[in-house]
Amino acid sequence: MDRILQLIKQEKKRQQETLMMIPSENYTYPEVREAVGSVLMHKYSEGYPKKRYYQGNTNVDEIELLCQKRALEAFGLREDKWHVNVQGYSGTPANVAVFNALLNPGDKIMAMFLPEGGHLSHGWMYKDKKITFTSKVFNISYYHVDPKTNVFNYEQIAKVAKKVKPKLIISGGTAYPRQINYKKMAAIARSVNAYYLADIAHEAGLVAGGANDSPFPHADVVTMTTHKTLRGPRGAIIICKKDLGDAIDASIFPGLQGGPHNHTIAGIAIALEKTKSAAFKKYARQTVKNAKTLAAELSRLGFEIVSGGTEKHLVLVDLRTKNISGWYVGWALEAAGIIANRNTIPNDPASPYYPSGLRLGTPALTARGMGEVEMKKIAKWIASVVEKVGERTMPTDPEERLKSLKAFKQEVAGGAFYKSINKEVRALCKKFPIDLA
């Protein structure tokens, strides 16, 4: 067997036997995996349905048109009011396509500050160094969460907007556990004559399932990835007001991309159809219930929960009260079979690579059929792992830090305590199997 196929087999086993708790990860459906691995990957289809540059696209045209139709249906939108593009390769390319369509180089963008939950694609600068493509092309300013509550103060955001006068305001991110008031964000954008982009990459499935508020009809453009709470393949959707459709399409092709990934579009279409079912709507609601239960139990066990709780699918934990770096917790949890990720928190004194927070999500656990009882059990495992690690801050000296990290990885990899938790985790996973055929 080819080594790559062996590694895929190993990865399948890992996903079946561990708790997938990174909020941006999820399990998709067997039908989606079948579509993504299909003969559609053999076909080139530059252009758009009925307007291709290559022959032989009759079936591909119908697939893409169906995907667009299902996207509108999933969010309850009318075709005469909204336009859909499903060709974006992923979330960042989709966002860049919007910037390319609506802005000129040097135009001002106002977005959420990354360490407080924003996203790299919205424009990121670190210590005055322009890190991402967006920040190098456009003039980026940030709005922040309230320093006391860690949630948005919309009056303050409005003041920043009036001062900055951006051409585009973006909401959405990767680690903001509260719902966003799209109506207020739209009003702020209109007050300064700016476009409003709602990036719902994380919440798309929760919106489609009725578990979170919808950005429609408030936003001018809505972008989303399709592999998180939507449970589709890795891809993206852009939905915009009808009058912006031509500009968005031209920005994707020929502006930024060549031929679309037809196999991915087919997988997205299947996932979108699933969102209409009662089972999916139940899944979306349970995902939020599970996150709320997880946050409440962790709080009861002595953890500091950023913003005091959650209204979505993710929980952000401030580990500073435990005097422990998120880096150590992340590796210790992995040794125990719990896959989460270290993350920055608002006003984090540590660096992004060695941050002070832990980010946890419930979409994949819910996909396995787990509920509140399991969330409480998992919270206790997390608490016991953190207690076992103990107070452990990150050394500032590079050589000492490297030595400490290497020793810690070895410690947890062979530790009997972590192996015992891992055994319990595997037993729980076996009780809630996931079909990865």
Summary of the structure (lengths in Angstrom):
residues: 437
radius of gyration: 21.9
end to end distance: 18.1
largest distance: 63.5
contacts: 1532
relative contact order: 0.14
helix: 49%
strand: 14%
